[in-house]
């Protein structure tokens, strides 16, 4: 597993994880509410997923599922840090995953985002396999 992780494109993983921070930034700044819920969060999630999918397909990632699971984990960790920094400044108290009892919010944030990345990665692997067979 260590070798597989070392072979991943970490600059791509970090870039895609950071790119997804647009979603919590829209929420924190209130743009999500202004643009309308639940449509805006859904559209943003789909848009981020399409960017992730395109990046691993166009970049011909050797391991799209593992790559995007790592992207989800990077995004989740970055969102936790962003929340820890901005929520006290904007709301006067710590809110978000770090404020949950027993760290369950942190665990769930990482699991949900790893699953999101894994789902997009499975789609990328399927598309890649189809393209490989057709080409």
Secondary structure, DSSP 8 states (H G I E B T S, - for coil): -HHHHHTS-HHHHHHHHHHTTHHHHHHHHTHHHHH-TTHHHHHHHHHHHHHHHHHHHHTT-TTHHHHHHHHHHHHHHHHHHHHHHHHHHHHSS--SGGGSGGGHHHHHHHHHHHHHHHHHHHHHHHHHHHHHHH-
